[in-house]
Amino acid sequence: MNGQNRKDIYPGLEVDVILKKDQRSGKRTRGIVQSLLTSSAFHSRGIKVHLEDGQVGRVIEIVEV
């Protein structure tokens, strides 16, 4: 499942994100969502989230549902 819809993402969910520094390479980082930073219901490049380890990125794929 992709990470473009805010309703599909919630704290505690395991996701793959792309960090700002990795946008060119497309390198994914896996983590647990701590909070959602995008307020709109949909974002074409993925909902921006704050992970439990402190990193911030856009959700590319939801690992666990």
Secondary structure as GFF3:
##gff-version 3
##sequence-region A 1 65
A	DSSP	three_ten_helix	6	8	.	.	.	ID=ss1
A	DSSP	beta_strand	14	19	.	.	.	ID=ss2
A	DSSP	three_ten_helix	20	22	.	.	.	ID=ss3
A	DSSP	beta_strand	29	36	.	.	.	ID=ss4
A	DSSP	beta_strand	48	51	.	.	.	ID=ss5
A	DSSP	beta_strand	56	62	.	.	.	ID=ss6
###
